Amino acid sequence: MPTNALTVDYLIIGAGAMGMAFADVLVSESDSTMAVVDRHDTPGGHWTVSYPFVRLHGPSKFYGVNSRPMPSDEGTGKLASRSEILDYYDRLMRETLVASGRVTYLPKHNVDVAEPGRPATVRSLVTGEATEIVVRKRVVDASYMNITVPAMRRAGFGVEDAATLITINQLAELDRAPERFTVIGAGKTGIDACLWLLERGIDPDRLTWIVPRDAWLINRGLEWQSGGFQPLLNLLACTSVDAVIRVLEKNRVVVRRDPDVEPSAFRCATVDTGELAQLRRIKNVVRLGRVRAVGATSVTLDGGTIPTTPGTVHIDCTADGLTQKPPKPVFEAGAITLQPLLPCLLPPSAAVAARVECLDGDDEWRNELCAPVVNPGSARDLLSFYAIRLERMARWARSPELFTWLAGSRFITGIAALERLDEPEAQTAVFFFASRMADLLKAEGG
């Protein structure tokens, strides 16, 4: 039997980026009580186990919570570090959430039972003691997207005993210089590993980069939204998916690492011009699909093998940090499942869901405002990536109370221009643009 008991309005499962953004808005916009339960010892989710040199890939104003700016908000060139983010969430939990008197924080706890309509049971991973939580309103699942970093899972391929494979976390712990380095993975983590090695003086000829699929990269130095939504509407003249991508590339909105290779993927990773120049120094790029096995003298991939040596350090950067979970209704009886409402932007999505929860309306209305989206994976998703951002702003503008909150929020206004989106003519233009992009995708089989 549980030895402790607690009654709250909301039980929030997960103190990562989405759970914290949701709780922050509830504290600011309601008088609700809540319990925040997390398996980690400190708030911050995957940041608590990420590699020490990780940084946000985008401006800080798109991250964190609505009520509190991050120290690196000012200036587009400064990216928040892991230590800054963890300190930010620790202070937020102590100084804002718990200090409100309405939030109970239960770190190092696992959720045994959390079903709508019945008391939840959570258990300490330290003492083993159970706590029964009566939830008056909803159980909020802030862990559904399951962001995973290499330190949280084993490699998805075989490794011979004589081969050396490390996670990117262990890269900063090297105590001797390896013969060579092989980076496995082409996402944000793989990019970070390559840049870290180059910044520390590794000759690019000592570096091999295994890239299963080349991906389009967002040009971090370009604020394309600075001219309002009109630049995006110029894409209406395009008559194919490829034509849209060509315009985005011509305007330097997106860039490719290798000028001679057409990217087939898009996962929201960003670079600035300096980083892109560094990545282009790497000439030994392997494009033979995914790794199947790492041996002492060869690496086996989908499309063949490449040589390696016992003195080579292979760095596993293959964890899926941007999951593509099947969408489900965000709002259900007694439950909320936090998911991206804007592609790749999880904290703003959670904040919007929390604000909608605080508004008068039924769940059908809430779900219409907060239809979840699948994070992008292919190059074709560039069309929906930009179309959805605008479409959501126009959709949310149809709720005057929500639009007023958006206009004064910390990070939403940096995602897409809001000016005029509360006007019917502007909304019509945006919805037509989103429909046009969807039609182009449908016409070409997507």
FISEVEX-953533 format. One record per residue: x, y, z of N, C-alpha, C, O in turn. Coordinates in steps of 0.05 Angstrom, whole numbers, plus 5000, padded with zeros to 4 digits. Example, Ala and Ser with C-alpha at 12.3 -4.5 7.8 and 13.67 -1.06 7.14 Angstrom:
# residues 2
526448865156524649105156526449345156528549345169525749555142527349795143525850015157526850235161
# end
This chain:
# residues 446
501749765000500050005000501850255000503950265013500950464985502550714986502750825014500850815029505150925020505551045047505051335048504851455070504851475025504351755023501951805005501251644989500752035009498352104992498552404985499552565000497452464961497552734951495152774933494452594918493953014934491753074916492453334901493153534913492253314874492953544857491053564834489453384829491053794820489453814796490653674772489253544757493353694770494753564747497153404757498653494775497453174745499953024748501453044722500552954701503853154723505553194699507752984701509452994719507852814681509852604680512152694662511952704638514352764675516752854660517353144666515753324663519853194675520853464680522853554659524753704665522353464635524053554612522953804601521353944614523853874577523154124564520154164562519054384567518653954553515753984549514253994576512454164579515053834595513653834621514054094635512154204648516454214634517054464647515554694634514554874647515454694607514054904593511054894599509755104601509954654601507054624607506554724636504654874640508154634655507754704683507955004687506555124702509855124673510355414676507855574668507155764682506555504646504155644638501855604657500355784663501555354667499455304686499855474711497855574723502255504720502755664744502155964738501056094756502756054714502356334707499456404701498556624708498056214689495456274678493156144693490856174684493656014715491455884730492255864759494455944767490355774775490955724803491155424809490755344832491655264789491754974792494154884808496155014810493754654821495954514835496954284817495354184801499354214821500453994804502753854818504053964835503153604810505553454817507153394792506053304772509753444794511553384771513353154779514853174798513152934765514552684772516552634750515952644726519052564758521152524738523152314748523652294772524152144730526051944737528852054743530451924757529452294732532152404737532252554764530152604776534652614772535052734798534653044797534153174817534953154773534553444769532853484744532753314727531453714743529853764719531553814694533853894696530453764671531853804646531753574626532753604604530553354635530253134616532853034604534752974619532953004578535352894565537753064568540052964565537453324575539753494580541453394603543853444605540153254622541653164645543652944638545552894654543352814616545152594608546552654581547952474571546152884570547352954544550352994547551353024569551752994524554653034524555353314534553753494529557653354547558153604561558453844542557954074551559053804517559454034499557054094482557254254463554853964487552354004471551354284475551554404497550254404454548954664455546354644439545954474422544554834445542254864428543154914399545255044395541654814380542354874352540955124342541555214320539055224357537655464348537655674370538655624392536555904364536556124384535056044410533055894409536056134432534856064458531956154461530456044476531256374446528556474449526456274440524056324444527156064426525355854418525155634439523655444435526655654461526955434480526155534508525555764512526255344527525655414554522655444560521055284549521955634576519155684583518355974578520056144573515756024579514756284572515456504592515956734584515456434618515656644638518456734643518856944656520456584634523256644642525056644618525456434605526356874611528256874589530756714597531356684621532156614577534656484581536956684579536656884565539156644593541356834592542356894564543257114558542156694546543156724519541056814499541456784475538756914509536657004491537557214472536857214448539157404482539957634465542157554446544157434454541757614420543857554400543457284388543057084402543457274361542957014348545456844347545256604341547856954353550256794351550956634375552656454374549656694398550356554423548356324427545956374430549356084429547655844432547955754461550155734472545655684473545655604501547155344505546855154489548855334526550355094532548754904550546654984561549754664553548454474570548354574599546254554612550454684609550554784637548555014640547255034661548355194620546455414622543555304624541955394640542955114607540255004606539554854632537354894642541354694642540854554667540454754691538754714707542154954692541855164713539155304710537855364729538455364685535855494679533555334690531755444703533455074684531254914692531254864723529154854735533654844734533854814763532655064778531155034797533455294768532455544780529455574775527955664793528555504752525655514746524155344765522055424776525055094769523654914787523555024816521455034828525855124826525955214853524655484857523155524876525255674839524555954844521856024833520656224842520755874814518155934803516055724809513955784820516655474802514555274804514055194833511955234844516155094847515855004875515255244892513655234911516555474886516055714902513255824901512355974918511755744880508955824878507155704900505055804905508155494912506555354932504455164920502955044935504455144894502354984881503554744865502154594852506254714867507654504852509154324871510854424887508654064870510153874885512053724865511053614846514553744870516553624852517553364865518553354887517353144849518252884858520352774839519752614821522952854844525052744827525752454835524952364857527152314818527852034823525451864831525551714850523351904816520851744819520051624793520351744772518951384795517851244771514851234774513851194796513451254752510451234753509750944749510250824728508450834769507550554767504850544754504350374736502950714762500250724751499451014747499751174765498451074723497451344718495351334696495851384673492951264704490651234686488451434694487851454717487351564674485151754680482951614696482151384690481851754716479651644731480351474755478551384769482851434760483651284784486151404795487651534781486751374821489151484833491651374820491751134813493651544817496151464806498051374828497651454851499851204822501851114841504651164830505351074808506251314845509051354837510851254859510051244882513251164851515051034870517851154869518951204848518951204893521651314894523651104885523550874893525451184867527551004858529850994877531850844873529651134899531751134920530850974944532250794953528451044955527550904979525550684973525150504990524350684950522350484944519550544954517650394949519350774968516750844979514850934957515651064938512350864960510250934940508651174950508151204974507751334931505951554936503551534919503751504894501151544931498651544916497851834910497752004928497351894885496652164876493852154865493252024844492052304878489352334867489352584848490152804856488552534824488652744803485852844797484152694787485353094804482553204800481953264771479653244763483953334755483353424728484653234707483253074695487253254703488453094682491252984689492753114705491852764677494652654677495952764651494852714630498152894654499553014631502052854625503952844641502052724602504352564593506252744578505852794554508352824591510452994578512852824569514952934562512552564569514652384562514152234536515752074528511852284523510952134500513052144477513451954463514252384473516052414450518652274454520152214435519352204479521552024485524152104471525351944457525052344475527552444464529852274475530052234499531452164457533551974464536252084455536552174432538252074473540952144465542651894468541851704482545151884456546651644456547251524483547351274486547451684504548051574531545751424542546051294563543451444530541051314541540451044529538550914537542050954509541450694496544050574485546050704481543750314480546050164468546050214438543950274426548350174426548550194397546749994383546349774393545550084361543649914347545049734326543849654307547549664331549049494313551149334329551749404352552249124317554148954330556949084332557649244314558449024353561049134357562948904366562448774386565048854351567048654359568548744383568948984388569548554399570948614423573548774417574348944433574748724394577248854388576849134376578849284373574349214371573749484360573249674383572349584405573649924378573150134399570850304390570950444370568650284406566250444401565650604426565550484448565250864424564551024447562051194440561451224417560751294460558651484456559851764454562251794462558351954444559452224442560052334470561752514472558652244490559252334518562152274525563452424539563152034516565851954524568052094508570352074514567252244487569152374470570852574486573252604482569552714504570952914520572652794542574052934556572452524545573952394566576452244555577752104571577052284530579452144518581952214534582452444541583552014539586052064553588552004536590852014546588151934511590351904492589351954464586951934459591152014446590352084418590051834402591951684398587651784392587151544375588551584347589251804340588751354333589851364306588051514287588951684272585451454289583451584272580851604287580451484308578951764276576251784287574251724264574651804242572151574271569951524253567351604267566651484287566051814257563451904268561251764254561051764229559451634269557251484258554651634263553751644286553451744242550951894245551252174234553252304238549152264220549252514206547352724217546952934204546152674240544252864251545753074268548153124265544153214285545353424302547653314318549753454321547453074329549552964346552052914330554252974339551752794306554052744289555453004281557853024280553853214274554953474268556553584291558853684288555453554315556853654339559453514343561453634350559553244339561953094343564153184323566453224330563353214298565253304277566353584284568753624282564653764291565554034297567354044321569354184322566753884342568353864366571153774359573153884368571353564342573953464335575553664318577953704323574253794299575653994282576554234299578654334294574854314317575454554334577854494352579254674360578354234358580654164375583054074359584953954370583054134333585454114317585853854302587953804291583753684302584053434287584353494257582753644246586353374244586553394215584153254202583653024209582753384184580453264172581052994158579352824155583652954150584352694138584352464158584352234150584352534184584152314204581252264212580752114231579452374198576652354206574952234183575052324160573452034190571451914172568651974183568151944207566852044165564152114173562251924158561951944134560851754173558851574161556151724161555051774182555251774137552751934133550751754118550851734094548851634133546851464119545151624099544551514077544451874105542952044086543852334090543952424113544552464069545052754071542452894077540352824067542653104093540353254101540553544095542753664096538353674089538253964087538654074115537653974135540154294117540754424142539554704141539854854121538254794163537255064165539555254169541255214186539455474154541555684157540855844181539056014181542255804203541655934228542056234228540756374243543756324210544356604209542356774193542557014192540356634182538356784166535656794180534456584185534757034186532157074198530157124175529557364170529156914162527556964138524757074146523457194129524057034170521457144178521457444184519457564190523857564182524057854190522358024172521658254179521757934148520058094130517158024131515658074113516357894153513557804156513157544141515157404135510657474135510157224122510257244091509957044077510557484080510557524052512757364037512157244016515257344047517257184032516356894028516856784007515056774048514056504045511856484024511756294009510156684023507956684004509056693975507656613956511556783972512656793945513156503934513456473910513056313951513356033943510855933927510955723915508756093927506356013913506755983883505255853869508856113873509456103844510655833836510855773813511555683856512855423850510755223841508555213852511555053823509654853812510454563819509154373809512454533836513254263844514654273871515454483880514854043884516254023909519154113905520254263921520454013884523154073879523554373874525554493883521654503861521854793856521854943883523255143885520154863902520054993928522854973941523855163952523954733941526454683954528654853941530454953954528554873914530555033900530355333908532455463911527955433912527655713921528755743949530055943955528155553966529155573994532255573994533455714009533355403977536355393975537455643963539455753972536155743941537155983928537256223947539056393946535256233965535056453984536656394010536456544029538156174010539856094032538356044058539456054080535755984055534155904078535155634088535455584112535755444069536955194075539455154059539755274037541254994070543854944056544454654057543354504073546254564039547154284039550054284046551554464040550854064059553654044067555454004043557554134041554653834025556253774001554753893977552553813971555954093964554654223941553954033919552254093902555253803918554853613895552953383902552453213885551853383926550053163935547353283942547153463958545253173930542553263935541553133961541252883962540953283982540053164007537253034003535553143989536852814017534252684016532852694043530552614046534252804063533052824090532853114100534153294089531253144120531053404134530153344162527953244167531853414183531253354210531453604228531853574252531353834216531354084232534054174243534254364258536254034236538854114245539554384232538754444210541154544247541854814237544854844238546254724254545855024220548655094221548955394213547155504201551155514221551755784211553855744189554855524185554555964176556455944154559255844162560555694147560055914186562655824196562655524201564655394194560555424213560355134218560254984192561454774189558755084173558454954147561254934133561854724122562755144135565455144123567154924136568754794123566954904163568454694177567654414168569354244163565054364167564054104159564954034130565453794124565154224113565954174086568954104083569854014062570454134105573254054105573553744106575553634099571353614115571453324117570953204090568753234079572953064079572652954052571952654052570852554033572752514074572252234075569452184086569152114110567452224069564652184077563551924064563751894040562551744081561551484071558551484069557151544089557551424045554651424040553851144031553151104008553850954049553150674044550850584062550650344067549250764071547050694088547850674118549950784126546250534133546650504162548750294168549250104153550050334191552050144201550649894212548649914226551649664205550649414215552449284235551649144253555149324231557049214250559649364248560449454227560949394272563649514273565549304282565349194304567549244264569549054271572249184275572449434273574249024280576949134285578249234259579849414260577449114236578749184211576749284190577549374168574149254195572149344175569549424189568949334211568149614176565449694184563549604163563849664139561449454171559549344152557049534152555949594173556249614128553949794125551949664106552449454095549649794104547549684086548649634058547949434045550249814048551149804020553949714016555049743994555249594036557949494032559649524057558549554079562249504055564049524077566249734072566849794049567349834093569550024091571749924111571049804131574249984105576349894123576450074148575750304147577349954170577950104194580349984207581549794196581150074230583549974244582849944274581050074284584449764287584049744317584550004331583550044353586150174319586750434332584850654326585250884335582650594312580650794306578550804328577550594336577751034336575551074355573051134339572951334324571050954342568450994328566551134348566251034371565251344339563551504357560651464349559851544327559051344367556251294361554651544366554351644388553551654344551851894344549151834332547952004319548151584335545851494320543151514335541151444323543151594360540651604375538651794361539552004350536151734363534051894349533152114368531252074384534452344366533752564384531252714376530152864392530252654352527752784343525852564333525752504310524352464352522752224347520352304329519452524329519352104315517052134298514851944308514151744295513752014331511651844343508951884328508452104318507351674327504651704314502951914330502751884354501752104316500152304330497652174343496551984333496852284366494452204380493152464390494552664393490652454397489352704408490952814432491652664450491453074432492853194454491053194479491953134501488553254475486653274498484653044497483253014477484552894518482552684522481452704550482552844567479352554555478052554582480152484603481152254603480852664620482652614642485552594634487252534651486252654609489052624601489852834580488152934565492352904580493653064560496252934551497852854568496652894525499152784515500553004499499653074477502753104510504153314497505753214473507153024474505353364450506553294425507253554410506253764418508853534389509453784374506953884359505653744345506354134364504254274349505554444326504254514307508154494330509854624310512154434305513354344325512854374281515054174276517654254290518654474287518754064305521354094318521354274342523454294355519254414348519254614369517454514392515054574394518654354410517154224431516354404454514054404462518254564465517354734487515154934480513254954495515355084457513155254450510555104446508355204453510654864435508254704431506954634458504554654461508554554478507454494504506354734518504254714531507554964514506555214526503855284514502055364528503555264488500955324475498855124485496555214491499554874487497554674497496654744525494254724532498454844542497754914569495955164569494055174585496555354552494855594551492055524541490055624551491855344521489255254511487755104533485255134535489154954549487854814571486555004590484554944603487755244593486655444612484355604601483055754616483755574575481555724563478955574565478955324568476755714564474155594564473655454537474055574516472655214538472055064514472154764520473154674540471054604501471154314505473554204491475054344477473953944494476353814483476353804453478453804440473953794441473853794412475054064401476554064382474254274414475354544406478354554412479854664395479154454434482054464441483654294421485754384412482654064414484153894395484254014367486053964351482154174360482254304334484454514334485754554313484854654356486954854357489754714359491754824350489754484372492354354379492654084365493353884378492254074339492653824325495653774324497153944314496553534333499453484333500553434305499053364287503053474301504453424275506653224280507653184302507553104258509752914259512253074252512353224232514353034267516853174261517953084234517552854226519253264220520153204192522352994191523752944211522452854168524552654164525752674136528152644133524052734116525052734088525353024079524253214091526753054056527053324044524353444037523953684039522453274029519753374022518453514045516653694041519153444069517953564093518653854097517553994114520453964081521054244082518554414076518154624087516854304058514454454051512554484074511654704081512054254087510154264110511454404134509954524150514054394137515454514159514754814160514054924181515054954137514555234136511555294134510555494146510055124120507155174117505755144144503955304151506454944159505054894185505655124205503855204220508055224204508655444223506855684218505755804237506455754193504655974187501755904192500156054203500955664183498155584186497355574216495055654222499155484233498455474262498055754273496255794289499755944265499356214275496656334267495356464282495956284242493356374232491056234246489056354253491355974251489255824265488955924293486655964302491155964307491056054334489956344336488856424356490356504315489356774315486356784315485156994322484956564308482056564309480956554337478556584341482656504357481856524385483056784395485456784401481556994398482657254406484257234432486357364435483257084451484757064477487356924474489357004485487456714457489956574453491856744437494256754442490856894416492557054400493757284416496157354412492257394435493357604452495657494469497657624472495257254479497457134495499857074477502157124486499456974453501656924435503257174429505657174429501757394424503057644416504957744439506857894433504357674464505957764486507757544497509157594517507857314484509557094494512457134488513157294471514156994502517057024499518056914473519757034460517056674465518356544442516656514417517756474396514056524419512356474396512856684374512856614350513156934381513457144361515957114344516157224323517956964354520356924339520156694319521956664302518056534321517756304304516556374277517356274256514556544277513256644252512056914258511156974280512057084237511057354241508057344248506557194236507257514267504457514276502957754265500557764266504457954254503058194246500958124225501457974206498658244228496358224210495057944211492957914197496057744225494957484224492257464238490857264236491457674252488757684263486857814244484457844250487757884220486057994199485157774180486757604172482557774172481557564155483057534129483457304119483857754117485257734091487957594094488757434077489357654115491957524120491557224126493057064117489557164142488956884148488256724122489256504119486756844105486056714080488456654063488756444052490356854062492856814047494556584058495656424044494656574085496356374098495056094094496455904087492456074097491155814094491355724065491655484060491255904046491555834018494455734013494855543998496355864025499155784022499555504033500855334020498455444057498755174069497454964051498454744047495055034040493654854023495254793997495354573988496455003986498054983962500454793967500954623950501854823989504054653995503154363998504454173989500854324011499754054015499053933988499453693983497954093970497153993943499653903927499553703913501854063930504253983915505353713926506153543910505253683952506153423963504353193955505352983948501753243955499853033947500152953918500052723911500653153901500853103872503352933866503452793845505352943884507752793880508052563899510252463905505652463908505652213923506252233952507352053964505452463965505952483994503852644007503952684032
# end
